[in-house]
Amino acid sequence: MRILFSLAFISLLSLNFVFAQQDTVKIMAYNLLNYRNYNTTFCTNSNNNVADKEGYLATIVADQDPDILVCNEIGADFINAIRLTQNALNVNGVSHWAQANYSVTSGSSLTNMLFFNTTKFGLLSQTVIDKDTNNINLVRLIDVYRLYYKEVNNPGVNDTVFFTVLAAHLKAGNTATDRTERSKATTAIMTYLDQNNVSGNVFIAGDFNVYSGAEPAFQDLISYPTNPTVRFFDPINTIGNWNNNSNFSFAHTQSVRSSSNGCASGGGMDDRFDFILVSDEVLNNVERVQYIPLSYKALGQDGMRFNGSINFPINNTVSSAVADALYNMSDHLPVVASFNISPSNVVSVAEYNAASVYTVNNPIRDLMMIQKESGNFKNAEFQIVDINGRIIYNQRLFNTSINRINVANFKRGTYVLRLFEDGYLVKNEKLIMI
């Protein structure tokens, strides 16, 4: 009877392991165009009415139902984020939204803010990057938020998933000085991440105001020269000269209208200013979070809007109510992307087989050693995955306690090791080949 019970328990555990459900979270980044900013002469209560904007945002958020909302261009007063929560987010029966703590650059009339779904996330910590690498104040500070995911059976902060989200609103304009100021900010961001060993599920979102992927500010983010392992990736891998280039119509986020109303910029859709970039751990599901392919989009962008408006002619990617809300809310489109969160038992395989510990030498030069510290491998294999999620090498392991694999011919850089035993993913680790 005891043996039968044990077998039944293992079977149930195996079923739970295989069929545990993933959760999905959505991030939205949105420039709100001078929301409650009363320090401007061109955005007024007539062409940028606060009550109207709150209604438009409520329509957009209800349509997309994000879990994390990163906003730029909120008027620099702590009460404004509270008003946004009360009047645009926690409305129509919704009550799960909360905002992060208020921060603003001294002398600035605008600030960022992060809002989050409290049924899924808690705010663990928050800081700012406000100086460049020469200790001079940035034009606008960068907010750094640390969130923890509330698992169904583990609502606290122990053994769960963490998100590091940076909110950035870089200097606008296309002069050499503007580009330099943007680069100062992004260099400060990457230096902060490097020096503080920030890794894992890292996201940077906001209005970057860059005109080309070749611009130094954007290159800082995707190809940081000081430490190549610290970098961000564009989930849709759409990097080029975006400005006024119809080849990138499907990615343009500004401007939603052909002509200005005095507050919102005109000129139609011809720039990709707004982004959500992610770390390689997110692309490769290293720490239980993975980008869902094809989920990244500029809301309402159908690729047919070059130099035109978002709501005319008829937009078939969103409802007419949402298209009109996008037109009237801001001169930017919000960017959204979704991510799967794997349940803890998918990666906590040690709980399934507590006696097994798997190690790999890391970083690796020429020889990779994969070891099982309790007995020999059985029905085991491994994969090496590149930063774009492609499996570039896979091999079965010998039934010994240690396997040695020659990786001298691999290009130096960052990869992911996926180790399977008896059909279970028992190790998912970032590899650095030096």
N, C-alpha and C positions, 0 to 999 in steps of 0.2 A: 504493500500500500504506500509506504514511504517513497519507494522508487517511482511508482506511478505518479504520485503527487509531484515529485521533482521534475519528471519528464513533462507533465502537463504545465507546470509553472514555467519551465524553459520554453515550451511551445508558445504559451501566451506572451511571454516576454519577447520572443522572436517576432510574433505577429505585431506587437506594439512597436517594435523597433522598425519593422518594414513599413507599416502603414500609418505611422504617426503623421499627423497633418501639419503642413507648413502654414505659417501665417504670412500675410502680405502687408507691407506698409508702403505708403506713397509719400513722396516728398514733393512739395511745390515751392518754387522760388518766384517771387513777384515784386516788381518795382511798382509801388502804389501811387507814384506821381504826386508828391507834395500833399499826402494825406494829413490834414490838420496842420499844415505848415502855413502860418500866417505872416511869415517874414518874407513874402514875395509879392511883388507888385503885379506880376503877370498872371498868376493863378489866384483867382478870386472866388468869392462865394457864388458868382454867376456861372463861371466856366469850369469850376472845380468844386461843386457843392458837396459839403461833407455828408449830409444825410443821403443824398443820391448815391455817393460813392459807397457808403456802407451797404446800401441795398444792392448795388451791382456786385460788390464783393461777396455778399451773402449768396447771391445767385450762382456765382462762379464756384465758390467753395462747396455749396450743396451739390452741384453737378459733379465735381471731381472727388469729393470726400477724402482729402488728404489727411495724413496723420502728423506730418511735420510741415509747417508753413514758415518759410524764411522770407521776410519782407524787407525791402529798402524804401527809402524816402517816406518815413513817418516823421511828422513834426517833432522837434526835439523838446518834448515835455513828457515826463513819465506818465501823465494821465492819458496821453493819446493812445498808447498801447492798450490800456484798460478800456478806453472807449471802443476801440476796435474789437476787442474781445466781447464786450457787452452788446454792441450794436450790429456786428456783422458775422460773428462766429457762434456765440452761444445764443442763437435765436431759433425760432420755429421748432421748439422742443429739444434742441441740442444743448447739452450742458457740459460737455467733456473737455472744452478748450481751456488752456491756461497759457500765460505768457511768461517768458523768462524775465530776468532782472533788467532794469533800465541802465543803459550806458550811452554816452555820447561824447564825441570829440569836443573839447572846449572851443566855443565860438561857432560851432556848426549849427545850422538850423534843421538838420536832418539826422535821423538815426536809423539803425537796423533794429529788427526784433525777430525773435523766434517764438512761434506759437506751437503747442504740441497737444496731442490727444492724450489726456491723462489716464484713459483706460488702457493705453498701450505703453506709455512712456512716463518716466520721471526725470526731473532735472537733477543731475548729480553735482555738477559744478559749472562755473562760468568764469571766463577771464577775457581780457582784451589784448590785442596787439596794437599799440598806439604809437610806436616809434620805429623809425627805420634802423638799419644796421649801424648808422652813425649817431644813434640816439637822438635824432631830430623827429619832432612830431609829424605823423602822417597827416595827409589832407583829411582823411576819414579813417577812424579806427576800424579794426577787424574784430568782430565778436567770435569767440570760441566757446562753444557749448558742448558739454559732456552729458549725454543722455543714457539712461539704462532702460532696457526693454522689460516690461512686466509680463513674465511668463505666467501662464494660467495656473500652474502648480508651484510657481516660485515668484511671487510678486515683488520680492525684495531685490537687493543689489548683489546677492551672492550667486555665483555661477550662472550668470545670465549674459545677454548680448549688450555691448556698449556701442554707442554711436558718438563719434566726434564730428560736430557740424560747425563749419566756419561760415559766417555771413559776411559777405564783402560787397561794398559799393565803391568801386574804384573811380578815380578822377575822370570826369567827362572831358571831351574835347579831342581834337586830332592834331594839336600842335606838338612840336618836339618836347616842350615843357610838360604837356599833359601826359605824353607817353612815358617820360622819365618819372613823373610822379606815380603813375600806375606801376612801373617796374620797381620803384622803391617799396611800394606796398607788398607786391608779390614776393620780392626777395625777403622782406621781413617775415612774411608768412612761412616760407619754406625754411628759413633759418630757425624760426620758432619750432616748427615741427621736427627738424633735425636735432636741434640742441636739447629738446625736451623728450626725445624718443617717442614721439606720438606716432602710433602705427595702428593697425587693425582696420576697423570700419570707419574710414574718414571720408567726409564729404565737404566740398566747398561749393557754395551756391550764392547767386546774386547777380547784380548788374555789373559786369566787368568793364563795359565801355570800350572794348577792344575792337579794332577794325579788321584785324587779320590774325591768323594763327601764327604768323611769323613775328608778330610784335613781341618785344622782350618780356613784357609782363606775362603774356600767355605762355611763352617758352619757359619762363621761370617755373610755372605750375606743372607743365607736362615733361620738362626735361631739366630738372634742377642740376646744374653742373657740379656743385660741391659734393653731393651725395646722390648718385643715380638711383639708389633704392628708395629715395623719398620723392614721390612724384604722384601726380594725378593723371587720370585718363578720361577722355571724352567717351561716354558710353556709346555714342553713335559714330565715333571715329570720323567726324566730319570736320576736318581741319583744312583751312585754306584762306584765300582772300575773300572774306564774306561780304565786304562792303560793296553795295551796288552791283552785285554779281548774281545774275539770274540763276546760275548753276546751283546756288545755295538757297533758292527760294523756300524750300521745304524746312529750312532751319532758321530763317529770319524771325526775329522777335520784336523788331521796332522799325517803323512806327505803324500803328494800327490804323492810321487815317491818312488820307491823301493830302488834306490841307489842315493847317493848324487852327485851333479855336482860340488862340491867344495863350493858352496854358500848355496843352499837349502839342508835341512836335508834329509836323506834317511830313509830307514827302512819301508816304506809303511804306510798305514793307521792303526794306533793303539793307538791314543790318542785323547781325547776330551779336547782341550785347549780353544776353542773359543765359546763364549756364547752371548746370549741376554737374560737377566733376567728381569722380570717385577714385579711391585708392585701388591698387591692384588686388588687395585682399577681397574687396567687394566683387570685382570681376570674376575672381576665382574661388569664391566661397570658402576662404580660408578660415574665417571666424563666424560661420553660420549665417552670413548675410550675402546674398548674391543678387546682382542686377538681373531683372527679368528682360530678356531680349525684346526689342521693339516697343517697350513701354515708355521710352523717353520721347517726349514731344513738346513742341511749342503749341499750347492749347489753341485750337482753332486754325492752325496753320495747315492748309491743304496743298501748299506749293503753287497755288494759282494766284498769289496776291502780290507779285512783284510790282513795287511802286504803287500798289493799290491799297484799298481799305479792307479791314477784316470782315466787315458785314455786308459788303456790296461788291459784286453781285452776291446772290444767296450763297451762304456758306453751308455746305452739306456735311461738314465734320462735327458740327455742334448745332444745337437748337438755335432758332432765331433769337430767343431770349438770352441765351448765353453769348451769342455773337454780338448782340447789341450791348450787353453788359461789358464785354471785352473792349468794345469800341469806346464806351463812355467812361470806363473805370480809370484807364491809364493809357499812355502812349506805348507801353510795352505789353507783350504777351507774357503770361506766366508759363514757366517751364515745369513739367512734371515728369517723374520717373518712379517706377515701382520696384520693390525689392522683396525677395523671399527671405524669410527667417526660418531656418531649420529648427525643429524641436530639439531640445537638449539631448535627448537620447540618441539622436543621429550621430552626434560627435562625441558624446560621453560614453564611448564604447567600453571604457574601463569599468563602468557599472555593470555592463553585460558580462564581462569576463575580467573580473577584478585582478586575477592572477597575472594577466599579461601586460607588459610594458614594452613599448616599441620606441626605439631611439634611432636617430640618424645624425651623423656628424654634420655640423652646419655652423659657419659657412664651409663650402667645399672647394677644394682646389682641383685635384685630378681624380681622386678616388672617393666614391660615396659608399659608406658602410651603413647598411640597414640591419638593425639587431633586434631580436626578440629576447628579452631578458629572462623569460621563464619557459624553457623548452624550445623545440624547433618550430619553424614556420610550417603550416599545413595548408595546402591549397591557397597559396598566397601569390599575389602579383602586385606590381606598382606601376604608376603612370607618372610621367613628368609632363606638366602642362605649362605652356608659355603664358605671357602676360595678357594675351588676347583670348585665352581660354581654349587654345588648341592643344590637343594631346599630341605631343611631338615624339614621345617615346613610351613604350610599355614593354614589360618583360615579366615573366613568371620568376618566382624565387625558388631556390633550392630548399629542400626540407632540412635545413640546418638552422642553427640559432643566429648565424650572421652571414650576410651576403655582401660581397664586395663588387661594385660596379664601376667600371672605368668611364668617367665623364670628361676626360681630358679634351675631347673633340667638341664639347658643347661650347657655344658662344657664352662668354662671361656675362652674367646678369642675374635677373630675378626670375624664379620659376616657382611652381607649386608641386609638391610631392603628394600623391594620393596613394595610400597603401591599403590594400584589401586583403582580408583573410576570411576564408569560408564564406565569401560573398559579402562580407560586411566592410564598410569603410572604417578602418581602425586608426588611421592617421591622415591628417590633412594639414600639411605644414608648408610654410613659405621657405623656399630654398634660395640661398645666395651663392652663386658660383663665382669665385674670385681668381 
